[in-house]
Amino acid sequence: MAVFDSNDKDAANKMRAMLGPGQIDQQIRQAIQTCWMMLPEGKKTVDELESQIRRMVDRALKDMRDDADQFLLGK
């Protein structure tokens, strides 16, 4: 298990280098696969899958922006 020292000002860059873009890609693909498995039998289409994934991602991004505004993050 990787451990990063919170006092290390380069810790975020070290974590980013360790994970890389492949980690994010893998998590997104797993979420898509899980969503597919959760769709009811009558709704298992690629169009429905895309609609549900986009709905959830849009909602998560909206919530993140709302939280950032409330907590003055990234300003």
Beta strands, then each sheet from edge to edge (+ up, - down):
end
